[in-house]
Every structure is written in structure tokens, then in C-alpha cells.
Amino acid sequence: MSKTESSLAVFSGLYCLGEEVVSALAGETGLRVVGDHDLILAAANRSGFPESTIARVFSSKQSVFDKFTHEKKRAHAYLRLVLAELMDESRLLLTGYCTHLVPWGLTHLLRSCLIANTPFRVQQAIRAGTMSQAEAEARIIADDAEKSQWTATYLQNNNPWDAELYDILLPMGQFDVEQAVSMLCDQLNRQGMQPSQASRQALADFQLAARASVVLVRAGHDGEVKADDGVLTVSISMKVLMFNRLQEELHTLLHSLPGVKSVKVQIEPEARNAGMYRKYDQNVPSKVLLVDDEQEFVQTLSERLLFRNVGTAVAHDGRSALEMLVDDDPDVLVLDLKMPGMDGIEVLRRVKKIRPAVEVIILTGHGSDIDRKACMELGAFAYLQKPVDIDLLSGKLTEAHERVKNSRANS
């Protein structure tokens, strides 16, 4: 095919020959393939966040700590930034969830979707592996649900296969790989797909909005940013107590960005039903997991720490704590020793094996010198006795949080 300066995006249902089509397209067009994993690596490197934090943007799952950390919003900002900068290159072949992060104004990007009926997809799944029909159907349903959640969140459309979301939707099963590639190449070579002045301006707006979003999240702010020929609009979806002060701060942060002509700050109508806007402090511990079977005690401790702006979640046994370690990625555990089932020493041992960078503070009312020695040898950050002075505990949490931050920064 003749060389085009356009780019192509391919979003595919599971078992709809997406990988085969992308591979064939890359060979036919010479386009550079960029997928979700490539962007995750780039965003992790740019932000200093773990790859798992960036990857969570593409998942419907949300950490219990996100209301304190805003990590998903922050990770999303960095993903948009690396994607916006990448779009400076022509001749890209985007694939995966990231295809939906590019705004519609970039008309030199052809958006495509590959989908098929369930029988065809089940047949492809069975051919690809050793699963049964029931297993294939369950996997397809789960993947469709995840993608539905994704488009509902980022495109306000819970049907990921809606033709209105794409320039071209191909029903695989009716087309084989070769035919699908041929149709997409024909569309890509249309005259209207070449970059225009309007499309280049849309890319510049996308890049400016992405840079502004990162500036905001770095400063602890949370707002939706759009750009239109140098005019930035920041939309806040929560009630704001001192709007003029917030507006002034956002103006100061954003106005010096290259390309910014003016900054507007607005409150969304739905803010009246939301909570109060609050700037978040990234220097305070915000991912602390309290593990103790004494429910009344641990709930009170959580409330006292929240009063000091420490973000906490609670687990009442060791097994739940280990599950949250994987699902929610806490930075620090405050761990009791005497619990039914798995005791604190065993939890500590497993934490250090699974996530050695996580710091663990032992807080117990039943420990001994032997327990203290065992815990410190296993890598505990501190060993404290109940009842604990809340200022002492807060200080240890801050020290542990700083160690985690420094460790990640140096890794």
C-alpha cells in the first residue's frame, strides 16, 4: 500500500482475531504498534508510579485507598500525557484500551473495532487453548463486562461495541483476517484521513490538556481539563468551599504553561450532590492497612488516624490482609500479632516475601521480647505496644511512608 501519514487504532473483543489482524496490519502498513503495555511502561517511568498502579487505569477495580491517594486519576493523567506526546509521531498502530483515550478531533486517526458473535468467539477460544465451551463463554462475558465498564467510565457509553464509537466496525466471522486488513488499509488511505490543520490543532489541544492535567495532579488537585486553541477549561465535579482561592491557585499553576492563553475554572452541575473538594497532600501516609481482629479498637484507631489526614483501610484477619496486599497495594501495614487463624508473624513473613518494599509496623498488646526479635529479623519497620501514643504511631507511619517513597524513587 502507499505510505500514509495517518494512524490507526484497533479495539477488539476477546477472541475476535484482534492479535492476528494487528500483526498483519503492521506487516502490511509498516505502522509502529503501540499497545497498553507500552504506554504503562512509559507512564510508570515518567511518573515514578509502580506499573501496577498505572495498569489499574485499564481495570474496573479500584483500590480502597484511592479516595485518599487519587492514584487512578493521577495515573490516568500520565497515561494521557505519554499518549499525547506519542501522537506527535505519524504512522502509529494503537491497540487496546488506550485507543479510547484519544479525543475525536484527531481525524487523522482511524478508529476501528473488531467484534463477533458469541458462537464464533467461543469457537476461536476453544481452538486457541484447552478450555471448555462453558469456560470460554465465562471468559468472554467477563472480558466484555470489563470493557463495558471502561467505555462507560471514559466514553459515557456502556456498549463497547457501539458503532458510533468508531469510524469502522468490522463483524469478524463475516470477514477473515486478510479481508479485514484490506478494508482497514483502504479506509486508512482515503484522502480525508490525512492530517489537516484542524486535526493538528486538535492534537495540540490534546497535548496541552494532558500537560495541564499532570501539573494539577502533581500539585494535589483533581479536575477534568480540556483545551481549545490555548484556552484551558478546568471542570470541578465537587463542591468548593472557597472557589475564588481555588480559581486563583489553578490560574497560577496553569497560566505559565507554554501555549496557554487563558484559564477557566468551572463547577459542574452535579457537584451539588457530591462531597467537598479537597486538595490532597501526597506527602502524608495515605495507604495504611490496619490489621487487627479487635474490630472496635481498629475502627477507633482508623478514625483517629484519619483525623490526622492518614488514609487507612481495615482488615480483621491475616488472610484478608494478604488479599488486600495484592488487590489494593498498601504502602504500610500496622499489624497485630495475636489473631485467630494466621498470626501476625506469619502475615509479616508472607508480606515480606510477596511485597518486600511494604513497611510493617507491629502494634500488639500481647508481644514479648522473643516476638520483638523475630519481627525485627523478618524486616518489621517498628515494634510498638498497645496502648500506643497516637503521635508516636503517626510519626512512625510518616517515617515508613518516606522510606517507601525513597525506595520507589531509587528503584
N, C-alpha and C positions, 0 to 999 in steps of 0.2 A: 504494500500500500504506500501511497505517497506520504511524505513526512508532514505531520500536523503539529501545530503549536498548542493544541488543546490537550486537556487531561480528561481522564475517565475515572468514574467511581463505580464500584461494583459492590452492592449489598446483596447477600444471598441467604436464603433459608437453608437450614441444615439438610444435608443430603439432596441438594439441588444442583450438583455438579459445579458448584462455585469455584472450588480449587482448580478443577480441570479447565474451566473457562478462563480464569485469571492466568494460569500458566500458558495457555495457548495464546491469549491476547498479548502477553508480554513478549512471546516469541514472534508474533505477527507484527506488532507495532513498535517494538523496542522501547516501550514506555517503562519507566522505573517503577517497580512495585513497592508500595509503602502500605503496610498494614498496621493494625492496632498495636502490635508488639513493638514495632519500630518507634512509634510515637510514645509509647510508655517508657521505653529506654531513654529517649531523648528528653522527655519531660522530667523523668526522675533525675537525670544528670543535671538538668537546668535548675530544678527546684531544690534538690537535696532530699526530697522525699524518697522513702523506700518504693521500689517498683510496685509492691503490693498495694500501697496507698494510691498510686496513680491508676493501677488496674481496676480499683474499686469503682472508678467513674463509670466503667462499662458494665457494672453489675447493679442489679436492683437491690442488693444487700447494702445496708448502711450500718456503720459502726455505732454502738451505743454511745460512743464518745463524741460523735460528730456534732451534736448540739453545743459542745464546748469548743471543739477544735475547728469546726467548719472545714475539715480537711477535704471533703469531697468537692466543695466549691473551690477551694484553693487548687486542688489537683486539676479540676476541670479548666481553670484559668490557664494553667501551664500547658495543658494539652492543646488548648485553642491557640496559645502563643506559638508553640513549635509547629503546629499545623499551618497557621497563618504565614509564618516565615517560610515554611517549606513550599507554600503555594507560589512563592516568587519564581520557583522553577516551573517551566512548562514541561509537558510530556510526562506527567505522573499518572500512575495507575493506583488509585486509592482503593483499599478493600477493607471491609469490616464496619464496625460501629462508627469509626471516625468519619466515614463518608457523610454522616448526617450533621457533622459539626461545621461544615462549610455552608455559609449563607447562600440563599438562592440567587443573589445578584451576580454571582460569578458565572456568567453564562458560557464561558469557555470551558467549563467542567460539565461533561456529560454524565448525568446521574442515571444509573441503571439498577435494576433489581431482578434477581433470578429467583423464581418460586415455582413450585409444582404441587400437584395434588398429593394427598397423603399416601395412596397406594404406590405411586411412583417413588416417593421418598422412602417408604418402608422397603421397597424392593432394592433401592440403592444402598440402604443401611445394611441389609442382610448380606448383600454382595460384598460390602466393604469389611465386614467383620464376622464374628461368630455369635451375634445376638439373635434372639428370637423375634418374631413379629411383635409380640407384646412389649418387649424391651425397646425395640425400635420405635414403636408408637409412643411409648412413655418418654423417650428421649426427645423426640420431635416436639411433643406437647410442651415439655419443659423448656426447650430452647425457644419455641415460639412465644411462650409466656414471658421469657426474659427479654426478648426483642420487642414485644408489645409494651413492656414496662419502659424500655429505653425510649421508644418513639413517643410514648405518652408523656414522658418527662421532658424530652428535648425538642419534640416537634408538636406537642399537644395533639397527638393523633395515636390512639391505641391500636391502630391497624398497621403494622409494619409493611404490609403488602398492598397498601392503598396506592393505586396508580398515580394519584395526584402528588405523591411524594417524589416522583421520579420523572425523568424525561422519557424513559422507555422501560417497560416492564415485560420481561420475557417469561412465558409459561414453559418451563423446561418439561420435557416429556413430549411436548409438541415440537420442540426443536432439539437437535443433538448439539454437541459442543461446537462442531465445525460451523453449523448454521448460526448458532448464537454469536460466535466470534465474527462471522461475516456481517451479520446485521449490525452489531455494535461498531465495527470498523466503518461501515457505510455511514452510520449516523455521525461518527466522530469526524469524518471527512467533509461533512456538509459545510458550506461557506459560513453559515450562521454560527458555527461552533468556534470560529477563530476569535482570538481576543479582540475586543473592541474597546473604545475609550471608556464607555460606561462600565464594562466588565473590569477594566483595570482600576477604575475608581472604586468599584465595589470591593476589589481586593485590598486597595489602600485603606478603605474604611474598616474592613475586617481586621487588618493588621493593627490599625490604630486602636480599635476597640479591645483587641486582645492584649496589647501592651498596657492599656489603661486598666484592664481588669487585674493584671498581675500587680501593678502598682497598688491598687486598692487592697488586694488580699495580703500583700506584704505588710501593709500598714494596719491590718486588722479590720478592714471594712468589708462589707458584704452588699453588693448591689449589681444589678444587671446593666451592662454597659453596651451602648450602641453608638456608632459613629456615622455621620452623614456629611461628607465633604469637609471634615475638620471640626464639625460640631459634635461634641460628646454629650450624650444624654445618659445620666445615671438614674436608674429606677430603683427605688427602695420599696420593699414589699412588707415593711413592718412600720408600726407607729414610731414616730420620732419625737422625743421629749423636747429637745432644743434644736429645731430644724435649722435656724439661721447659723448656729455654731457648726453643725454638721456640713451645711452647704459651703460655708467658708473654708472648712478644712479640706473638703473634696476639691474645691476650686484650687486651693494652694497645691495639693498633691498632683493634680492633673494638668493644670494650665501650662506648666513648663515643658510638657512632653512635646517633642518635635511634631509639627503638623496640626496641633490643636489650635483652633481659632476661638472657640468658646466652650464653656461647660454649663450644662443644665442639670439640676438635680430635682427629681420629682418623686412624689409619694404615690404609689399605686393605689387604686380604689379599694382593693381587697385588704389593704393594710389595716383598715378599721377592725377587721376580725382577727388580726394576727397579734403576736406579742410585741413587746417593746424592743426597738432597735438598740443594740448594744455593741460597741466596738470590742473586739476580743483581743486579749493580751496573750501573745504567743510565747511569752517568757515565763508564764506560770504553769505549774503542772496541770494538765488537762486530760490526761489519760491514765488515771489511777484506778486500779481494780482492788476493791476491798474484799477480802476473802475471810469469812468468819461465819460459823454456824449459829452464833448468838444474834438472832435477827434484830431484836430491839437495839442491842448495842451497836451493830454495824450500821443500822439506819440512822441512829443518832450521830454516829461518827461521820457518816456521809454528809449529813446536814450541816454539821459544824465545819467541815472542810469546804463545802460549797459556799458557806458564808465568807470564807477566805479566798473565794474565786478558784478553788481547786476543783477541777472536773472529775467526778467519780462515778463508778458503776459498782454494783454489788454482786457477789456470788456467795452462796451459802454452803458450798461443799467443794472439795478439790476437783472432782470431775468436771463440774460446771465451769470452774475457773480455767481449766485446761482447754475446754471448748472455746471459751471467750478469748483465751490467749491466741488461738488460731483465727477466730472469726472477727475479733474486734481490735487486735493488735495493741494492747495496753503498753505503756512505757514503764510503769512501776506497779508492782503488787505490794499491798500491805496484807500480810499473811499470818493467820493464826496457826498455831501448831496443833492443838488438840481439837480435832474434828472427827465426826463419825466417818467410817469408810477410809478414804485416803487421808492420811495425816499430813500436816504441813511440811514436814521434812521430805516426804516423798513428792509432794507437789513442787517444792523447791528444786529437788533433783531433776524432775521432768522439765520444769520451766527452763533450767539452765541447759538442758540437752536440746530442747526444741527451739528456744529463742534466747541464746546466751546474752544478748545485749539488754534484755529486760532486767531492770533492777528490782530486787525483792527486799522489802523491809519486814522483818519478823516483828509481830506485835502479839505478845502472848501473856496470859496470866498464870500459866502452869509450867513455864520452862525451867530448866536447870542449867548449871554450868556446862554439863555434858552436851545438852541440846544447843547451847550457845556456840560451843566449839564446833559441833557438827555443822551447824548452819553457816557459820563464817567460812569453814573449809569448803562448803559446797558453793560459796560465792554470794552469800547474802550481803546486801549493802549495809544493813544495820540490824541490830537486835535490841528491841525495846520491850519493856514490861508494862502491862496494864496495872493500874490505870495510868495512861500516858498524858503528859502535859501536851496540850494541843499545839502550843507554839513550838515545842521540841519536834513533834511529828511533822508539822508544816515545814520546819527548817530542813529536816531530813528529806522530805519529799522534794523540796526545791533543789537540794544538792544532788539527789538521784536523777531528777529531771535534767539538770545541767550535764551530768555525766552522760546520759543517753544522747542528748543533743550533740555534745562534743564527739562522742563515739561515731555518730552518723556523719558528722561533718568531716571526720578524718578517714572514713571508710571509702 
